[in-house]
Amino acid sequence: MEYLAETLALGVDSIILAACIKQYYKNKNAMMMIQGAPYLEINKNLKEIVQTHPDGKLSYVSVRGTVKPLGNPIISINNPNVSGVVQLLRIKEHVIQRSTTGFWADSERIIQEVHNVMPFALETKGIQIEICDPLAADVLDMDVISDTFHPTVPSVMDHIWGFFAGVRQRGVQSTEKMLRKGTMITGVGELVFGKDGTLKLQPPANGTPFYLTNMQNYRILCVIFGAVGIILGALIIRKYWKNRLELEEEARRKIRIEESRRERRRRMRDEDLPENQLCVVCKTNPLEIILLPCGHVCLCEDCSEDITEQCPVCRAGIEKKISGICFIIYFS
């Protein structure tokens, strides 16, 4: 429990870092292909450049522009204020399924997945490039508009049936993603000059990957959350080291006290203490502990560890123990 807050923070950071690293490597190849493809600015001279090439096409280029629908955009079903050109609606079922080894594990399957597409173009300064077959893109970056999980509340019969069937329902997840209108994206593919006089970006005929990406910089996110993880780890190590030093100092202090007690006992034994200055239990060690509230000085430190309820002299309850040096007043 001592490191609970730091451990939880480090766990959350590790999960986010893992997700960023996964996305980074997922898009790393796309980034390399984008860097390798010639970049062309969308301007009024672009048509002439394409027309001068054989068959009126450039086999693999990179262009960047703003998403503009060629017609009425698609309105989000979860947020009427959001519109776009490509919409993904997915319903996913989450279950707990018993494996052949007898263990229960989380599982999921897609119940329904629907894509809605509105023709759109990439536009810069009034010049447009129509995007053909966006769903064929190897990478199609879309924003998550809604991601809702509806848990299942099973009845007693559902529990019984799930136990024998080996499947227990957890719930249904509904997700909506959309390529929003006005989003700045980079398209990498084959640029052709159409028969209708328009420029079109389409999947390359030679099988080279087709990308429509907003080029989110997951590398920066990996560095940020990696640094946060290092800081949290350093704080945990620092706290652990500090506690370890405190424990070592406490152990050394106990050793010093024990050595001091042994030395004190040795001196008192050399003085040949009378019986009334010896512990009433072991009759060997000198009196060292004051019992409260009765005030009797009748125990050594060793015996006081086992006697915790009643004073051995008056049987009064023990509320507190005070370590002290025994002294005896002799009356003549």
C-alpha positions in Angstrom: 0.0 0.0 0.0 3.0 2.3 0.5 3.7 2.6 -3.2 0.0 2.3 -4.4 -0.4 5.7 -5.9 2.9 5.6 -7.7 2.3 2.1 -8.9 -1.2 2.9 -10.2 0.1 6.0 -12.0 3.0 4.0 -13.5 0.5 1.3 -14.7 -1.8 3.8 -16.4 1.2 5.4 -18.1 2.5 2.0 -19.2 -0.8 1.2 -20.8 -0.9 4.5 -22.7 2.7 4.1 -23.7 2.0 0.6 -25.0 -0.9 1.9 -27.0 1.2 4.7 -28.5 4.0 2.3 -29.4 1.5 0.0 -31.0 0.1 2.8 -33.1 3.6 4.1 -33.9 4.8 0.8 -35.3 1.5 0.4 -37.1 1.9 3.7 -38.9 5.7 3.5 -39.2 5.6 1.8 -42.6 3.1 4.3 -43.8 5.3 7.2 -42.7 8.3 5.7 -44.5 6.3 5.2 -47.7 5.0 8.8 -47.4 8.6 10.1 -47.0 9.7 8.0 -50.0 6.8 9.2 -52.3 7.4 12.4 -54.2 5.3 15.3 -52.6 3.3 17.4 -55.0 1.5 20.6 -54.0 -2.1 20.9 -55.0 -2.1 24.0 -57.2 -3.2 25.1 -60.7 -0.1 23.6 -62.4 -0.7 20.1 -61.1 -3.0 19.1 -64.0 -0.3 20.0 -66.5 2.3 18.0 -64.6 0.1 14.9 -64.6 -0.8 15.3 -68.3 2.9 15.4 -69.4 3.5 11.9 -68.0 2.7 8.7 -69.9 -1.0 7.6 -69.7 -1.7 10.8 -67.8 -0.8 9.4 -64.4 1.8 9.4 -61.7 2.3 5.9 -60.2 3.1 6.9 -56.7 2.9 10.4 -55.2 2.0 12.2 -52.0 -0.5 15.1 -51.8 -1.9 16.9 -48.8 -5.1 18.9 -48.5 -8.4 19.5 -46.7 -11.2 17.0 -46.8 -14.2 18.5 -48.8 -17.4 16.5 -49.5 -18.6 16.4 -53.1 -22.3 16.7 -52.0 -24.1 16.6 -48.7 -21.8 15.3 -45.9 -22.7 12.4 -43.6 -24.1 13.5 -40.2 -23.0 11.7 -37.1 -25.7 9.7 -35.5 -24.2 10.4 -32.0 -23.3 14.0 -32.5 -25.4 16.1 -34.9 -22.7 18.8 -34.9 -20.2 16.5 -36.5 -20.2 15.7 -40.2 -17.8 13.9 -42.5 -17.3 11.8 -45.6 -16.5 8.3 -44.4 -18.4 6.8 -41.4 -17.7 3.5 -39.7 -20.5 2.0 -37.4 -19.4 -1.1 -35.5 -21.2 -3.2 -32.9 -19.0 -5.6 -31.0 -20.0 -8.3 -28.5 -17.9 -8.9 -25.5 -18.1 -12.3 -23.7 -16.2 -14.4 -21.2 -15.5 -17.7 -22.8 -14.2 -20.9 -21.2 -11.3 -22.5 -23.0 -10.5 -26.1 -23.5 -8.2 -26.0 -20.5 -11.1 -24.9 -18.2 -9.9 -21.3 -17.8 -12.2 -18.3 -18.5 -10.9 -15.6 -20.8 -12.2 -12.4 -22.4 -13.3 -12.7 -26.0 -15.0 -10.4 -28.5 -16.6 -10.6 -32.0 -18.0 -8.1 -34.4 -21.8 -8.4 -34.7 -22.2 -5.7 -37.3 -19.9 -3.3 -39.2 -21.2 -0.7 -41.7 -19.3 1.8 -43.8 -21.0 4.9 -45.2 -19.0 6.8 -47.8 -19.7 10.2 -49.4 -17.5 11.1 -52.5 -14.9 13.7 -51.4 -11.8 15.4 -52.5 -8.6 16.9 -51.1 -8.7 20.7 -51.6 -6.1 23.4 -51.4 -6.7 27.0 -52.6 -9.8 25.9 -54.6 -7.9 23.1 -56.5 -9.4 19.6 -55.8 -8.2 16.0 -56.1 -11.0 13.5 -56.0 -10.3 10.4 -53.8 -11.4 7.1 -55.3 -12.3 4.0 -53.2 -11.1 5.3 -49.8 -12.2 2.1 -48.1 -9.4 0.3 -50.1 -6.8 2.4 -48.2 -4.3 0.4 -46.2 -4.3 3.2 -43.6 -7.5 5.3 -43.2 -7.3 7.5 -40.2 -10.7 8.4 -38.7 -11.7 10.2 -35.5 -13.6 8.3 -32.8 -17.0 10.1 -32.4 -18.5 7.8 -29.9 -17.4 4.6 -28.1 -20.0 3.3 -25.7 -20.1 0.0 -23.8 -23.5 -1.3 -22.7 -23.0 -3.9 -19.9 -25.3 -6.9 -19.8 -27.1 -7.6 -16.5 -27.5 -11.3 -16.5 -30.3 -13.1 -14.6 -29.8 -16.2 -12.4 -30.8 -18.4 -15.4 -28.3 -16.6 -17.6 -25.5 -17.4 -15.1 -26.5 -21.1 -14.9 -26.8 -21.3 -18.7 -23.5 -19.5 -19.2 -21.7 -21.9 -16.8 -22.8 -25.0 -18.7 -22.5 -23.4 -22.2 -19.1 -22.0 -21.4 -20.0 -18.5 -22.5 -21.0 -15.5 -20.4 -22.2 -12.2 -21.8 -20.4 -9.1 -20.7 -22.0 -6.5 -22.9 -22.1 -4.8 -26.3 -19.7 -2.0 -27.5 -21.0 0.5 -30.0 -18.3 2.5 -31.9 -18.7 5.3 -34.4 -15.7 6.6 -36.3 -15.6 9.3 -39.0 -13.3 11.1 -41.4 -14.5 14.6 -40.7 -15.1 17.4 -43.1 -12.3 19.9 -43.0 -9.7 17.5 -41.7 -6.1 18.0 -43.1 -4.9 14.6 -44.4 -2.1 13.2 -46.6 -3.0 10.9 -49.4 -0.4 8.6 -51.0 -1.3 6.7 -54.1 -1.7 6.8 -57.8 -2.6 10.3 -59.3 -4.4 10.2 -62.6 -6.0 12.7 -64.9 -9.5 11.5 -65.5 -11.5 11.5 -68.8 -13.8 14.1 -67.2 -10.8 16.5 -66.8 -10.5 16.0 -63.0 -7.5 14.8 -60.9 -8.1 11.6 -59.0 -6.1 9.8 -56.3 -6.7 6.1 -56.4 -5.1 2.8 -55.1 -2.0 2.1 -57.1 -2.4 -0.5 -59.9 1.0 -2.1 -59.0 -0.2 -3.1 -55.5 1.8 -0.4 -53.6 0.0 0.6 -50.3 -2.6 3.3 -50.5 -2.7 5.7 -47.5 -5.1 8.4 -46.3 -3.6 9.5 -43.0 -3.6 12.6 -40.8 0.0 11.6 -39.8 -0.5 11.8 -36.1 2.9 11.9 -34.5 2.8 8.9 -32.2 6.6 9.1 -31.9 6.3 12.3 -29.9 3.6 10.7 -27.7 5.9 7.7 -27.1 8.7 10.0 -26.0 6.4 12.0 -23.7 4.8 9.0 -22.0 8.1 7.2 -21.9 9.6 10.1 -20.0 6.7 10.2 -17.6 7.2 6.5 -17.0 10.9 7.0 -16.3 10.1 9.9 -13.8 7.5 7.7 -12.0 9.9 4.8 -11.9 12.6 7.1 -10.5 10.2 8.4 -7.8 9.3 4.8 -6.8 13.0 3.9 -6.6 13.8 7.1 -4.6 11.0 6.3 -2.2 12.1 2.7 -1.8 15.7 3.7 -1.3 14.7 6.3 1.3 12.6 3.8 3.2 15.4 1.3 3.0 17.9 3.8 4.5 15.4 4.5 7.3 15.0 0.8 8.0 18.7 0.4 8.1 19.1 3.3 10.4 16.3 1.9 12.6 18.1 -1.4 12.7 21.4 0.2 13.7 19.6 2.2 16.4 18.2 -1.0 17.8 21.6 -2.6 17.8 23.1 0.4 19.6 20.3 0.3 22.2 20.9 -3.5 22.7 24.6 -3.0 23.1 24.0 -0.2 25.5 21.6 -2.4 27.5 24.1 -5.3 27.6 26.8 -2.9 28.8 24.5 -1.5 31.5 23.6 -5.0 32.6 27.2 -6.1 32.7 28.2 -3.1 34.9 25.2 -3.8 37.2 26.2 -7.5 37.5 29.7 -6.5 38.4 28.2 -4.5 41.2 26.5 -7.6 42.6 23.0 -6.1 42.7 20.7 -7.1 45.6 17.6 -9.1 44.9 15.3 -6.2 45.1 17.0 -4.6 42.1 16.6 -7.7 39.9 13.7 -8.6 37.6 10.9 -10.4 39.6 10.5 -12.8 36.7 13.9 -13.9 35.5 15.9 -12.9 38.7 18.9 -12.3 36.5 18.6 -9.0 34.6 18.4 -5.6 36.4 15.1 -3.7 36.7 14.6 -1.6 33.5 10.9 -1.0 32.9 8.4 1.2 34.7 4.8 0.0 34.4 2.0 2.5 34.4 -0.4 3.5 35.9 0.7 1.4 39.0 4.3 2.7 38.8 6.0 -0.6 39.7 9.6 -1.1 38.5 9.7 -4.8 38.5 10.7 -6.1 35.0 13.7 -6.2 32.7 13.2 -5.3 29.0 13.3 -9.0 27.9 10.6 -10.1 30.2 8.4 -7.0 29.6 8.0 -8.1 26.0 6.0 -11.2 27.1 4.1 -9.5 30.0 1.6 -7.1 28.4 -1.6 -7.3 30.4 -1.1 -7.3 34.2 1.6 -6.1 36.5 3.3 -9.2 38.1 3.4 -7.4 41.5 -0.1 -5.9 42.0 -2.0 -7.4 39.1 -3.1 -4.0 37.9 -3.7 -3.5 34.2 -0.7 -2.3 32.1 -1.5 0.7 30.0 2.0 1.9 29.2 5.6 0.9 29.7 8.5 3.3 30.2 12.1 2.3 29.8 14.2 3.7 32.7 17.4 3.0 34.8 16.7 1.4 38.1 17.7 3.1 41.2 17.2 1.9 44.8 17.1 4.0 47.9 18.5 2.3 50.9 17.0 3.2 54.3 19.2 2.8 57.2 
